[in-house]
Each structure stands twice: as C-alpha cells, then as structure tokens.
Amino acid sequence: MFTLKKGTLYIVATPIGNLEDITFRAVRILKEADLVAAEDTRHSRKLFSHLGISRPMTSYFDHNKAFKGPYLLEKLKEGLSVALISDAGTPCISDPGYQLVRDAVESGIDVVPIPGPSAFIAALSASGLQTDSFVFEGFLPSRQGKRRDKLISLKEEQRVIIFYESPRRLHAALSDILEVFGDRKVVVAREITKIYEEFMRGSLSGIISGLSGREVRGEVLVLVSPPADSGNPERVNVHDALKKCLRDGNLSVKDAVKMIAMETGIKKSEVYKEALKIVTREIK
C-alpha cells in the first residue's frame, strides 16, 4: 500500500466550488498527512467534514506566514508530512504558499504537487479564446492609476491575458481595459463550477453595456483576447503588407493571405477580409 513520504511538503489542490472536483489522490493525501496547513482552518474543516477527513490542522495565510513558515519547516525537518491547502483551488496560485515552497526547496525538503482545480485554467478552457498561448496576471491593482499603468504595460501582449477581479471593481476595470486596449473580444467568467456559474462573451463595449446597472457577485475572471483577435481588420501593418504583396504581383490573393496570416498570427479569415477591401477598392 502506498504511504506518504515522511518530511515531505504536499501542495494539494482543493475544489473551487463544486466539492466533487477533488481527486482521489488529493483525498488520500489529506487523510494521511501528519499535518495540514490551511489558509482558513474554519473553511477547510467544512470540506474535511464533507470528505470524512479528520487530521491535525494549522493555519497558514498571508498575515502569519512570517512565523508559521519556520514552524512548518521545522515540522518537516522533524520528519512530518505536511499538506498545504488554500481556501479553494491550487495553493501558491494567487494564494499563500510561494514562500513556504521556496524555503522548503532551499532546505532540501521534497515538495510534491497534487494537481487539481484552478479557476483561471477552468475559465480559459471554456472561454472560446485561443488556449495555446496565454498569460495569467492575477489581480489588477485596485487603484485606477496603477491599474492603467499595468494595462499600458500589457497593451502589446500577443497572448490571451487573464485577470482575477473583484466584483465591486469589475465595471471600473473593464472600462479601463477598453480605454487602454480598445474594443477587444473579452470573456467574463463568474462563479466557476458553482450553482450560478456564468460566462459572458463578446466585445468589451458590449459586456460593459450588458453589465450596466447590474450587481455582480461572486468570484470573477476576465479573459482578454490579443490584438490579433480584436475583430478590427484595419491594422496598418496587415493592410500595407497585403498591398505590397498584391502590388508586386508575385503572389495570388490566396497565397498573400496565407503568408501574412502565418507571419502575423492573425486569422486567415481576418486577413482575407482586408485583402477583399483592397481588391474591391482597386476595381472601383
């Protein structure tokens, strides 16, 4: 029978909403760990009660990590197996745990991930946006000035950008994204895996209009498409590149579209629309 390794730190993902979203391995680790370090022990005891788990538990969160980290490291050095969990999802991903893992690694302690739910990965998988290249930015700054500065630094990012956001700041954040990025495609995901799970897909301006006067509740994620998927074909670089290819006469419209799409990463359908505009103007 498999047993836990002594003196090992296990990073255990727990459900982000639906309690059925926990792996058999995660349940076994939590049932066998010598000590469980939880972000909020009261919250985690509800999960443990549901799963029939009864193990020694201690808190580990942002405001006590300075002294709880050394305490947990000492327990690990004594040979105890420790499972780290957050309130929901994967520890260390916009949740406490990074410092503990770093210090454990530096101390030569084995760190073992027990994978499972992650809100931003779940939202991305069902977003309908490209999933092969993305960047996760966590929470945007709460103050507008710093938030806009952060957005300006990300304006030219060519991957899907994923943010967590407070429901209270959602409208302000979307408005700033629209002002800085322009009217791109966006997905707002709310309450992933929970009863009131919701995906809102469309343009930034459309989403903002749809949320006008509405009180948003729950945990929110915002996924923003890159410029290439913004739905705006009037991109000077594409227009000029197409005009040059077609003017030189070395490539057919089909081949020019294919080449530009490959070079820019823009969808061929979007490049083709721009090529049709150029050809139509020349015919007129």
Backbone as CSV, one residue per row, in Angstrom:
resi,resn,N_x,N_y,N_z,CA_x,CA_y,CA_z,C_x,C_y,C_z
1,MET,0.837,-1.195,0.000,0.000,0.000,0.000,0.877,1.252,0.000
2,PHE,0.519,2.235,-0.810,1.297,3.472,-0.901,1.157,4.266,0.386
3,THR,2.276,4.751,0.889,2.252,5.594,2.083,2.965,6.912,1.793
4,LEU,2.604,7.925,2.526,3.214,9.229,2.326,4.681,9.215,2.748
5,LYS,5.476,9.986,2.027,6.888,10.125,2.372,7.027,11.070,3.553
6,LYS,7.781,10.655,4.520,7.998,11.496,5.686,8.837,12.725,5.307
7,GLY,8.609,13.807,6.016,9.377,15.011,5.759,9.143,15.607,4.390
8,THR,7.931,15.434,3.861,7.610,15.923,2.520,6.469,16.933,2.581
9,LEU,6.598,17.983,1.769,5.546,19.002,1.667,4.707,18.707,0.438
10,TYR,3.417,18.485,0.630,2.489,18.210,-0.458,1.638,19.457,-0.734
11,ILE,1.612,19.882,-1.986,0.820,21.042,-2.399,-0.473,20.501,-2.996
12,VAL,-1.556,20.591,-2.247,-2.796,19.892,-2.599,-3.867,20.864,-3.097
13,ALA,-4.320,20.651,-4.327,-5.408,21.468,-4.890,-6.745,20.960,-4.370
14,THR,-7.617,21.901,-4.009,-8.949,21.559,-3.499,-10.015,22.238,-4.360
15,PRO,-11.276,21.835,-4.250,-12.333,22.375,-5.124,-12.456,23.892,-5.063
16,ILE,-12.807,24.505,-6.208,-13.040,25.948,-6.258,-14.521,26.274,-6.079
17,GLY,-15.338,25.246,-5.964,-16.773,25.449,-5.788,-17.481,24.126,-5.589
18,ASN,-17.540,23.344,-6.644,-18.186,22.038,-6.584,-17.301,21.052,-5.818
19,LEU,-17.802,20.527,-4.711,-16.990,19.658,-3.858,-16.640,18.326,-4.508
20,GLU,-17.294,18.001,-5.630,-16.955,16.772,-6.338,-15.656,16.905,-7.124
21,ASP,-15.181,18.148,-7.264,-13.973,18.388,-8.058,-12.715,18.240,-7.220
22,ILE,-12.516,17.078,-6.657,-11.286,16.781,-5.930,-10.845,15.386,-6.321
23,THR,-9.555,15.195,-6.485,-9.065,13.908,-6.966,-9.000,12.880,-5.836
24,PHE,-9.024,11.612,-6.227,-8.871,10.525,-5.250,-7.534,10.669,-4.525
25,ARG,-6.502,11.046,-5.280,-5.173,11.192,-4.688,-5.152,12.306,-3.651
26,ALA,-5.815,13.432,-3.953,-5.850,14.547,-3.007,-6.529,14.130,-1.708
27,VAL,-7.636,13.388,-1.816,-8.348,12.925,-0.621,-7.451,12.021,0.215
28,ARG,-6.737,11.119,-0.445,-5.861,10.190,0.284,-4.730,10.941,0.984
29,ILE,-4.139,11.902,0.279,-3.052,12.672,0.885,-3.552,13.411,2.128
30,LEU,-4.719,14.023,2.020,-5.269,14.791,3.146,-5.639,13.882,4.312
31,LYS,-6.043,12.664,4.017,-6.401,11.718,5.079,-5.172,11.169,5.791
32,GLU,-4.021,11.173,5.101,-2.830,10.526,5.657,-1.766,11.503,6.145
33,ALA,-1.871,12.770,5.779,-0.836,13.740,6.157,-0.749,13.877,7.679
34,ASP,0.464,14.050,8.177,0.637,14.247,9.615,0.072,15.591,10.055
35,LEU,0.145,16.575,9.151,-0.321,17.914,9.482,-0.820,18.595,8.211
36,VAL,-1.940,19.295,8.327,-2.481,20.056,7.196,-2.377,21.540,7.504
37,ALA,-1.712,22.284,6.616,-1.603,23.736,6.741,-2.653,24.360,5.829
38,ALA,-3.621,25.058,6.408,-4.758,25.584,5.653,-4.802,27.102,5.724
39,GLU,-5.231,27.718,4.631,-5.357,29.176,4.596,-6.373,29.652,5.641
40,ASP,-7.488,28.948,5.734,-8.517,29.245,6.736,-9.011,27.913,7.276
41,THR,-8.626,27.590,8.502,-8.958,26.274,9.055,-10.465,26.074,9.186
42,ARG,-11.208,27.154,9.469,-12.663,27.026,9.601,-13.286,26.643,8.265
43,HIS,-12.818,27.270,7.212,-13.313,26.974,5.868,-12.964,25.535,5.478
44,SER,-11.728,25.146,5.732,-11.270,23.819,5.318,-11.927,22.699,6.110
45,ARG,-12.307,22.970,7.347,-12.977,21.935,8.140,-14.331,21.553,7.536
46,LYS,-14.970,22.496,6.837,-16.224,22.165,6.157,-15.975,21.147,5.051
47,LEU,-14.904,21.354,4.294,-14.528,20.400,3.247,-14.160,19.056,3.869
48,PHE,-13.378,19.092,4.944,-12.959,17.852,5.597,-14.162,17.084,6.141
49,SER,-15.135,17.806,6.677,-16.342,17.159,7.179,-17.080,16.461,6.049
50,HIS,-17.165,17.116,4.898,-17.833,16.536,3.736,-17.121,15.281,3.258
51,LEU,-15.785,15.276,3.350,-14.992,14.150,2.851,-14.704,13.102,3.928
52,GLY,-15.128,13.363,5.152,-14.874,12.420,6.234,-13.417,12.384,6.657
53,ILE,-12.756,13.539,6.635,-11.334,13.627,6.978,-11.186,14.266,8.351
54,SER,-10.309,13.679,9.160,-10.008,14.238,10.473,-8.500,14.163,10.685
55,ARG,-7.830,15.307,10.488,-6.386,15.364,10.651,-6.003,16.635,11.411
56,PRO,-4.842,16.620,12.073,-4.363,17.834,12.733,-4.216,18.963,11.711
57,MET,-4.630,20.159,12.090,-4.637,21.269,11.140,-4.086,22.528,11.811
58,THR,-3.377,23.327,11.025,-2.887,24.617,11.492,-3.074,25.642,10.385
59,SER,-3.130,26.899,10.746,-3.357,27.933,9.741,-2.045,28.383,9.101
60,TYR,-2.136,28.766,7.843,-1.006,29.359,7.132,-1.586,30.323,6.114
61,PHE,-1.437,31.618,6.366,-2.001,32.611,5.443,-1.064,33.820,5.389
62,ASP,-1.420,34.808,4.578,-0.515,35.927,4.316,-0.042,36.639,5.576
63,HIS,-0.926,36.792,6.561,-0.579,37.603,7.730,0.108,36.818,8.845
64,ASN,0.255,35.501,8.703,1.004,34.769,9.726,2.135,33.934,9.136
65,LYS,2.366,34.083,7.823,3.377,33.256,7.154,4.790,33.525,7.680
66,ALA,5.031,34.728,8.206,6.369,35.074,8.678,6.819,34.169,9.823
67,PHE,5.872,33.781,10.711,6.248,32.882,11.805,5.726,31.463,11.615
68,LYS,4.656,31.296,10.816,4.167,29.941,10.592,5.042,29.185,9.591
69,GLY,5.677,29.912,8.671,6.571,29.265,7.721,7.691,28.510,8.419
70,PRO,8.463,29.176,9.299,9.521,28.475,10.033,8.998,27.315,10.876
71,TYR,7.802,27.491,11.444,7.193,26.415,12.245,6.950,25.174,11.383
72,LEU,6.391,25.381,10.192,6.115,24.251,9.297,7.406,23.616,8.787
73,LEU,8.406,24.444,8.506,9.691,23.908,8.068,10.302,23.023,9.155
74,GLU,10.166,23.450,10.391,10.703,22.662,11.497,9.991,21.312,11.597
75,LYS,8.680,21.315,11.427,7.918,20.068,11.458,8.357,19.137,10.318
76,LEU,8.583,19.714,9.143,9.042,18.919,8.005,10.426,18.319,8.279
77,LYS,11.293,19.098,8.887,12.636,18.615,9.206,12.596,17.523,10.263
78,GLU,11.550,17.567,11.103,11.380,16.513,12.113,10.865,15.217,11.504
79,GLY,10.467,15.280,10.223,10.020,14.065,9.546,8.526,13.983,9.322
80,LEU,7.782,15.026,9.675,6.337,15.006,9.451,6.022,15.290,7.985
81,SER,4.951,14.673,7.506,4.442,15.000,6.181,3.412,16.111,6.347
82,VAL,3.541,17.161,5.529,2.671,18.328,5.643,1.956,18.560,4.323
83,ALA,0.629,18.728,4.392,-0.166,19.047,3.203,-0.570,20.509,3.276
84,LEU,-0.247,21.265,2.234,-0.622,22.677,2.171,-1.854,22.831,1.288
85,ILE,-2.892,23.497,1.815,-4.100,23.752,1.031,-4.496,25.222,1.187
86,SER,-5.186,25.743,0.195,-5.736,27.097,0.279,-7.253,26.965,0.416
87,ASP,-7.938,28.093,0.472,-9.396,28.032,0.608,-10.049,27.350,-0.585
88,ALA,-9.453,27.529,-1.757,-10.007,26.932,-2.971,-8.955,26.945,-4.062
89,GLY,-8.924,25.876,-4.844,-8.004,25.824,-5.970,-6.614,25.355,-5.584
90,THR,-5.638,25.765,-6.389,-4.261,25.314,-6.220,-3.468,26.305,-5.372
91,PRO,-2.888,25.868,-4.269,-2.072,26.759,-3.441,-0.955,27.410,-4.258
92,CYS,-0.561,28.596,-3.838,0.522,29.371,-4.458,0.096,30.108,-5.723
93,ILE,-1.073,29.796,-6.296,-1.556,30.493,-7.484,-2.526,31.571,-7.015
94,SER,-2.023,32.799,-6.831,-2.791,33.904,-6.232,-3.307,33.529,-4.852
95,ASP,-2.610,32.631,-4.202,-2.929,32.196,-2.845,-1.620,32.027,-2.081
96,PRO,-1.670,31.972,-0.752,-0.441,31.806,0.033,0.270,30.506,-0.292
97,GLY,1.590,30.499,-0.100,2.337,29.253,-0.250,3.689,29.389,-0.916
98,TYR,3.857,30.403,-1.755,5.109,30.532,-2.506,6.330,30.551,-1.591
99,GLN,6.279,31.339,-0.523,7.446,31.473,0.355,7.773,30.158,1.050
100,LEU,6.720,29.442,1.447,6.933,28.155,2.114,7.586,27.157,1.165
101,VAL,7.109,27.106,-0.066,7.691,26.192,-1.057,9.133,26.571,-1.334
102,ARG,9.382,27.858,-1.519,10.750,28.327,-1.777,11.698,27.917,-0.655
103,ASP,11.278,28.150,0.595,12.135,27.839,1.738,12.317,26.333,1.902
104,ALA,11.276,25.574,1.584,11.383,24.117,1.663,12.396,23.598,0.652
105,VAL,12.330,24.113,-0.554,13.272,23.705,-1.601,14.698,24.050,-1.189
106,GLU,14.888,25.271,-0.663,16.225,25.698,-0.231,16.754,24.862,0.928
107,SER,15.835,24.277,1.704,16.229,23.442,2.843,16.397,21.977,2.463
108,GLY,16.231,21.670,1.181,16.400,20.293,0.720,15.209,19.403,1.011
109,ILE,14.066,19.994,1.282,12.842,19.236,1.567,12.120,18.922,0.267
110,ASP,11.647,17.704,0.119,10.889,17.321,-1.076,9.548,18.052,-1.110
111,VAL,9.202,18.590,-2.275,7.912,19.249,-2.481,7.193,18.516,-3.604
112,VAL,5.993,18.021,-3.314,5.247,17.202,-4.275,3.911,17.873,-4.607
113,PRO,3.654,18.177,-5.882,2.367,18.773,-6.251,1.285,17.711,-6.404
114,ILE,0.103,18.007,-5.889,-1.066,17.151,-6.077,-2.057,17.982,-6.905
115,PRO,-2.000,17.861,-8.229,-2.756,18.777,-9.101,-4.264,18.604,-9.001
116,GLY,-4.943,19.680,-9.393,-6.402,19.660,-9.347,-6.959,20.977,-9.842
117,PRO,-8.073,21.442,-9.279,-8.765,22.624,-9.790,-7.931,23.906,-9.754
118,SER,-8.147,24.725,-10.779,-7.588,26.068,-10.842,-8.589,26.925,-11.597
119,ALA,-9.062,27.987,-10.990,-10.154,28.769,-11.574,-9.803,29.336,-12.936
120,PHE,-8.600,29.878,-13.087,-8.299,30.537,-14.361,-8.103,29.528,-15.494
121,ILE,-7.599,28.333,-15.173,-7.472,27.297,-16.196,-8.855,26.793,-16.606
122,ALA,-9.741,26.611,-15.639,-11.105,26.176,-15.940,-11.809,27.202,-16.818
123,ALA,-11.661,28.485,-16.479,-12.303,29.541,-17.263,-11.738,29.596,-18.674
124,LEU,-10.428,29.487,-18.815,-9.803,29.529,-20.135,-10.280,28.387,-21.011
125,SER,-10.406,27.195,-20.427,-10.785,26.017,-21.214,-12.171,26.152,-21.833
126,ALA,-13.051,26.924,-21.201,-14.421,27.073,-21.695,-14.676,28.462,-22.290
127,SER,-13.631,29.253,-22.443,-13.802,30.637,-22.881,-14.115,30.781,-24.367
128,GLY,-13.575,29.883,-25.179,-13.702,30.038,-26.618,-12.585,30.877,-27.216
129,LEU,-11.672,31.377,-26.367,-10.499,32.095,-26.844,-9.365,31.105,-27.072
130,GLN,-8.312,31.556,-27.740,-7.193,30.654,-28.002,-6.607,30.171,-26.679
131,THR,-6.234,28.900,-26.636,-5.747,28.325,-25.387,-4.292,27.873,-25.476
132,ASP,-3.673,28.033,-26.646,-2.298,27.547,-26.795,-1.262,28.536,-26.288
133,SER,-1.667,29.779,-26.050,-0.721,30.790,-25.588,-1.474,31.831,-24.760
134,PHE,-1.116,31.947,-23.486,-1.813,32.885,-22.611,-0.892,33.332,-21.494
135,VAL,-1.287,34.400,-20.797,-0.531,34.887,-19.655,-1.505,35.189,-18.521
136,PHE,-1.162,34.733,-17.323,-2.000,34.944,-16.147,-1.400,36.060,-15.317
137,GLU,-2.182,37.118,-15.065,-1.684,38.293,-14.364,-2.249,38.458,-12.959
138,GLY,-3.033,37.494,-12.488,-3.594,37.623,-11.145,-4.549,38.802,-11.048
139,PHE,-4.557,39.483,-9.902,-5.440,40.631,-9.705,-4.804,41.908,-10.238
140,LEU,-5.599,42.721,-10.927,-5.154,44.044,-11.322,-5.079,44.933,-10.081
141,PRO,-4.226,45.969,-10.090,-4.193,46.900,-8.954,-5.564,47.512,-8.703
142,SER,-5.882,47.756,-7.453,-7.204,48.292,-7.109,-7.324,49.782,-7.434
143,ARG,-6.220,50.510,-7.402,-6.253,51.949,-7.688,-6.161,52.192,-9.191
144,GLN,-6.978,53.117,-9.672,-7.101,53.313,-11.108,-5.779,53.683,-11.778
145,GLY,-5.014,54.567,-11.174,-3.757,54.984,-11.777,-2.810,53.822,-11.993
146,LYS,-2.615,53.021,-10.945,-1.729,51.863,-11.048,-2.321,50.803,-11.973
147,ARG,-3.650,50.690,-11.956,-4.302,49.718,-12.836,-4.053,50.073,-14.300
148,ARG,-4.204,51.337,-14.634,-3.976,51.763,-16.019,-2.512,51.613,-16.414
149,ASP,-1.612,51.918,-15.493,-0.182,51.722,-15.779,0.104,50.258,-16.102
150,LYS,-0.503,49.359,-15.321,-0.316,47.928,-15.565,-0.879,47.537,-16.925
151,LEU,-2.055,48.041,-17.245,-2.681,47.721,-18.531,-1.862,48.262,-19.693
152,ILE,-1.318,49.457,-19.556,-0.479,50.032,-20.617,0.729,49.138,-20.884
153,SER,1.293,48.567,-19.820,2.454,47.677,-19.985,2.085,46.378,-20.693
154,LEU,0.789,46.046,-20.708,0.333,44.794,-21.319,-0.348,45.009,-22.672
155,LYS,-0.423,46.249,-23.118,-1.217,46.578,-24.308,-0.787,45.803,-25.541
156,GLU,0.503,45.592,-25.730,1.008,44.911,-26.929,1.163,43.409,-26.747
157,GLU,0.733,42.891,-25.591,0.820,41.450,-25.334,0.039,40.678,-26.398
158,GLN,0.667,39.675,-27.010,0.054,38.929,-28.106,-0.624,37.635,-27.654
159,ARG,-0.692,37.431,-26.365,-1.366,36.252,-25.833,-2.661,36.651,-25.134
160,VAL,-3.536,35.687,-24.918,-4.719,35.939,-24.095,-4.247,36.338,-22.698
161,ILE,-4.824,37.402,-22.160,-4.458,37.874,-20.823,-5.598,37.537,-19.862
162,ILE,-5.250,36.933,-18.733,-6.256,36.502,-17.764,-6.048,37.251,-16.448
163,PHE,-7.125,37.836,-15.947,-7.095,38.554,-14.676,-8.138,37.967,-13.727
164,TYR,-7.843,38.028,-12.423,-8.878,37.905,-11.405,-9.360,39.323,-11.106
165,GLU,-10.629,39.462,-10.739,-11.122,40.790,-10.409,-12.209,40.713,-9.350
166,SER,-12.244,41.732,-8.522,-13.297,41.864,-7.516,-14.587,42.274,-8.208
167,PRO,-15.729,41.699,-7.824,-16.992,42.110,-8.447,-17.290,43.588,-8.248
168,ARG,-16.807,44.158,-7.158,-17.034,45.589,-6.887,-16.258,46.481,-7.867
169,ARG,-15.133,45.981,-8.356,-14.293,46.790,-9.252,-14.440,46.387,-10.710
170,LEU,-15.307,45.435,-11.006,-15.369,44.878,-12.349,-15.665,45.936,-13.403
171,HIS,-16.701,46.760,-13.174,-17.077,47.754,-14.178,-15.942,48.746,-14.421
172,ALA,-15.302,49.205,-13.347,-14.191,50.153,-13.478,-13.014,49.517,-14.216
173,ALA,-12.731,48.245,-13.897,-11.620,47.556,-14.552,-11.891,47.361,-16.039
174,LEU,-13.104,46.933,-16.388,-13.452,46.742,-17.799,-13.390,48.060,-18.565
175,SER,-13.822,49.135,-17.941,-13.785,50.447,-18.583,-12.344,50.872,-18.855
176,ASP,-11.447,50.595,-17.901,-10.033,50.931,-18.104,-9.408,50.058,-19.191
177,ILE,-9.775,48.786,-19.214,-9.258,47.892,-20.252,-9.705,48.373,-21.633
178,LEU,-10.961,48.783,-21.739,-11.477,49.302,-23.006,-10.724,50.554,-23.426
179,GLU,-10.488,51.448,-22.489,-9.803,52.699,-22.810,-8.365,52.448,-23.253
180,VAL,-7.686,51.516,-22.611,-6.274,51.267,-22.911,-6.093,50.325,-24.100
181,PHE,-6.875,49.241,-24.144,-6.692,48.209,-25.159,-7.510,48.439,-26.428
182,GLY,-8.601,49.191,-26.317,-9.546,49.265,-27.416,-10.610,48.182,-27.251
183,ASP,-11.521,48.110,-28.215,-12.695,47.234,-28.068,-12.409,45.804,-28.506
184,ARG,-11.701,45.078,-27.672,-11.332,43.688,-27.991,-12.412,42.703,-27.562
185,LYS,-12.225,41.470,-28.035,-13.071,40.385,-27.546,-12.687,40.102,-26.094
186,VAL,-13.685,39.789,-25.292,-13.428,39.519,-23.883,-14.403,38.468,-23.383
187,VAL,-13.973,37.738,-22.381,-14.849,36.780,-21.689,-14.792,37.109,-20.205
188,VAL,-15.951,37.298,-19.610,-16.039,37.490,-18.158,-16.676,36.218,-17.592
189,ALA,-15.935,35.521,-16.748,-16.418,34.272,-16.151,-16.658,34.488,-14.665
190,ARG,-17.776,33.975,-14.209,-18.176,34.224,-12.812,-18.590,32.926,-12.140
191,GLU,-18.157,32.744,-10.888,-18.592,31.610,-10.067,-18.349,30.262,-10.753
192,ILE,-17.140,30.060,-11.236,-16.785,28.826,-11.945,-17.037,27.600,-11.073
193,THR,-17.714,26.610,-11.610,-18.104,25.308,-11.024,-19.206,25.416,-9.977
194,LYS,-19.690,26.630,-9.706,-20.723,26.798,-8.678,-22.115,26.864,-9.315
195,ILE,-23.132,26.961,-8.486,-24.518,26.928,-8.962,-24.800,28.025,-9.973
196,TYR,-24.280,29.228,-9.714,-24.583,30.366,-10.579,-23.454,30.663,-11.567
197,GLU,-22.754,29.623,-11.974,-21.679,29.786,-12.967,-22.204,30.513,-14.206
198,GLU,-21.397,31.453,-14.705,-21.836,32.255,-15.843,-20.643,32.668,-16.697
199,PHE,-20.806,32.578,-18.018,-19.817,33.074,-18.962,-20.462,34.162,-19.806
200,MET,-19.848,35.336,-19.828,-20.302,36.435,-20.682,-19.250,36.660,-21.753
201,ARG,-19.621,36.475,-23.007,-18.666,36.567,-24.112,-19.093,37.665,-25.080
202,GLY,-18.126,38.425,-25.581,-18.446,39.469,-26.546,-17.377,40.538,-26.576
203,SER,-17.710,41.695,-27.122,-16.775,42.815,-27.135,-16.762,43.477,-25.767
204,LEU,-15.690,44.186,-25.479,-15.612,44.904,-24.208,-16.771,45.877,-24.045
205,SER,-17.056,46.626,-25.110,-18.144,47.601,-25.019,-19.478,46.908,-24.804
206,GLY,-19.683,45.765,-25.454,-20.922,45.022,-25.295,-21.086,44.454,-23.902
207,ILE,-20.001,43.926,-23.343,-20.048,43.378,-21.982,-20.319,44.485,-20.971
208,ILE,-19.650,45.618,-21.140,-19.857,46.741,-20.229,-21.307,47.207,-20.279
209,SER,-21.863,47.295,-21.487,-23.259,47.702,-21.639,-24.197,46.697,-20.984
210,GLY,-23.892,45.397,-21.172,-24.744,44.356,-20.596,-24.708,44.321,-19.082
211,LEU,-23.592,44.775,-18.492,-23.461,44.771,-17.039,-23.953,46.059,-16.400
212,SER,-24.311,47.034,-17.226,-24.745,48.329,-16.710,-25.959,48.186,-15.787
213,GLY,-25.849,48.705,-14.602,-26.939,48.653,-13.640,-27.114,47.315,-12.953
214,ARG,-26.230,46.378,-13.243,-26.346,45.032,-12.659,-25.354,44.863,-11.519
215,GLU,-25.792,44.285,-10.422,-24.898,43.975,-9.308,-24.257,42.617,-9.547
216,VAL,-22.963,42.616,-9.686,-22.229,41.369,-9.941,-21.745,40.803,-8.617
217,ARG,-21.914,39.511,-8.449,-21.481,38.856,-7.217,-20.571,37.678,-7.534
218,GLY,-19.841,37.261,-6.513,-19.027,36.060,-6.649,-17.635,36.339,-7.173
219,GLU,-16.908,35.263,-7.425,-15.535,35.356,-7.920,-15.562,35.551,-9.428
220,VAL,-14.758,36.497,-9.906,-14.814,36.908,-11.306,-13.446,36.785,-11.964
221,LEU,-13.449,36.315,-13.208,-12.252,36.307,-14.033,-12.539,37.065,-15.317
222,VAL,-11.531,37.770,-15.815,-11.634,38.496,-17.077,-10.553,37.966,-18.012
223,LEU,-10.964,37.515,-19.190,-10.030,37.000,-20.186,-10.108,37.904,-21.414
224,VAL,-8.974,38.485,-21.782,-8.928,39.458,-22.868,-8.151,38.896,-24.047
225,SER,-8.747,38.972,-25.242,-8.085,38.458,-26.432,-6.921,39.356,-26.827
226,PRO,-5.942,38.828,-27.541,-4.832,39.652,-28.032,-5.292,40.560,-29.162
227,PRO,-4.484,41.542,-29.554,-4.878,42.458,-30.627,-5.281,41.753,-31.908
228,ALA,-4.643,40.636,-32.204,-4.937,39.919,-33.449,-6.350,39.379,-33.489
229,ASP,-6.983,39.208,-32.337,-8.351,38.681,-32.278,-9.365,39.756,-31.903
230,SER,-8.976,41.006,-32.052,-9.841,42.085,-31.583,-11.057,42.307,-32.460
231,GLY,-11.071,41.709,-33.645,-12.195,41.882,-34.544,-12.065,43.147,-35.367
232,ASN,-10.939,43.857,-35.286,-10.713,45.071,-36.067,-9.715,44.789,-37.174
233,PRO,-10.155,44.629,-38.438,-9.255,44.285,-39.515,-8.425,45.450,-40.017
234,GLU,-8.710,46.652,-39.545,-7.995,47.825,-40.040,-6.649,47.966,-39.333
235,ARG,-5.782,47.007,-39.503,-4.457,47.060,-38.920,-3.480,47.490,-39.998
236,VAL,-2.788,48.573,-39.754,-1.941,49.165,-40.786,-0.900,48.185,-41.284
237,ASN,-0.289,47.421,-40.388,0.768,46.515,-40.824,0.228,45.464,-41.783
238,VAL,-0.952,44.932,-41.503,-1.549,43.931,-42.378,-1.947,44.561,-43.708
239,HIS,-2.565,45.714,-43.636,-3.004,46.419,-44.847,-1.814,46.706,-45.763
240,ASP,-0.754,47.258,-45.196,0.406,47.622,-46.002,1.108,46.397,-46.576
241,ALA,1.209,45.340,-45.741,1.873,44.122,-46.212,1.105,43.490,-47.369
242,LEU,-0.224,43.476,-47.241,-1.053,42.919,-48.317,-0.929,43.750,-49.589
243,LYS,-0.973,45.061,-49.464,-0.867,45.935,-50.635,0.448,45.709,-51.363
244,LYS,1.523,45.540,-50.584,2.824,45.320,-51.199,2.855,43.996,-51.938
245,CYS,2.348,42.933,-51.319,2.344,41.613,-51.957,1.525,41.618,-53.246
246,LEU,0.360,42.239,-53.173,-0.530,42.242,-54.332,-0.026,43.193,-55.418
247,ARG,0.593,44.294,-54.994,1.105,45.252,-55.966,2.283,44.667,-56.751
248,ASP,3.135,43.931,-56.047,4.294,43.341,-56.717,3.887,42.272,-57.722
249,GLY,2.698,41.703,-57.501,2.182,40.717,-58.447,2.828,39.354,-58.376
250,ASN,3.617,39.132,-57.348,4.304,37.842,-57.233,3.440,36.769,-56.582
251,LEU,2.390,37.209,-55.879,1.550,36.256,-55.161,0.084,36.480,-55.509
252,SER,-0.662,35.380,-55.517,-2.106,35.484,-55.675,-2.695,35.986,-54.368
253,VAL,-3.953,36.399,-54.399,-4.608,36.843,-53.171,-4.571,35.736,-52.127
254,LYS,-4.861,34.510,-52.559,-4.888,33.369,-51.632,-3.529,33.161,-50.977
255,ASP,-2.464,33.190,-51.793,-1.123,32.952,-51.252,-0.662,34.115,-50.373
256,ALA,-1.040,35.347,-50.756,-0.669,36.513,-49.961,-1.334,36.455,-48.590
257,VAL,-2.611,36.102,-48.582,-3.346,35.971,-47.315,-2.709,34.908,-46.433
258,LYS,-2.373,33.781,-47.016,-1.771,32.676,-46.257,-0.439,33.102,-45.650
259,MET,0.373,33.788,-46.426,1.689,34.195,-45.954,1.578,35.220,-44.827
260,ILE,0.724,36.242,-45.013,0.575,37.280,-43.994,0.005,36.695,-42.712
261,ALA,-0.947,35.782,-42.848,-1.539,35.146,-41.661,-0.491,34.380,-40.872
262,MET,0.387,33.669,-41.581,1.437,32.897,-40.914,2.438,33.826,-40.225
263,GLU,2.766,34.944,-40.864,3.771,35.857,-40.312,3.255,36.642,-39.105
264,THR,1.976,36.979,-39.107,1.427,37.828,-38.057,0.683,37.076,-36.959
265,GLY,0.255,35.855,-37.274,-0.552,35.115,-36.310,-2.017,35.510,-36.333
266,ILE,-2.381,36.394,-37.273,-3.774,36.824,-37.407,-4.534,35.782,-38.210
267,LYS,-5.786,35.551,-37.853,-6.591,34.546,-38.529,-6.682,34.849,-40.032
268,LYS,-6.628,33.777,-40.825,-6.687,33.962,-42.279,-7.988,34.628,-42.706
269,SER,-9.070,34.333,-41.993,-10.353,34.932,-42.351,-10.314,36.457,-42.208
270,GLU,-9.610,36.942,-41.179,-9.481,38.376,-40.960,-8.589,39.011,-42.023
271,VAL,-7.479,38.336,-42.352,-6.579,38.853,-43.384,-7.287,38.873,-44.734
272,TYR,-8.085,37.844,-44.988,-8.809,37.764,-46.258,-9.813,38.907,-46.401
273,LYS,-10.477,39.252,-45.297,-11.414,40.379,-45.329,-10.704,41.666,-45.735
274,GLU,-9.506,41.867,-45.205,-8.740,43.059,-45.540,-8.288,43.019,-46.993
275,ALA,-7.910,41.820,-47.474,-7.493,41.675,-48.870,-8.648,41.989,-49.813
276,LEU,-9.853,41.564,-49.468,-11.034,41.850,-50.294,-11.278,43.355,-50.382
277,LYS,-11.068,44.054,-49.275,-11.248,45.504,-49.284,-10.274,46.159,-50.255
278,ILE,-9.034,45.686,-50.229,-8.002,46.259,-51.101,-8.349,45.999,-52.568
279,VAL,-8.727,44.751,-52.876,-9.050,44.371,-54.242,-10.275,45.136,-54.741
280,THR,-11.271,45.273,-53.871,-12.505,45.975,-54.239,-12.216,47.436,-54.568
281,ARG,-11.386,48.071,-53.746,-11.047,49.476,-53.988,-10.330,49.632,-55.327
282,GLU,-9.419,48.713,-55.651,-8.667,48.810,-56.893,-9.569,48.620,-58.123
283,ILE,-10.591,47.743,-57.988,-11.510,47.501,-59.085,-12.338,48.736,-59.348
284,LYS,-12.751,49.424,-58.257,-13.558,50.631,-58.389,-12.726,51.765,-59.008
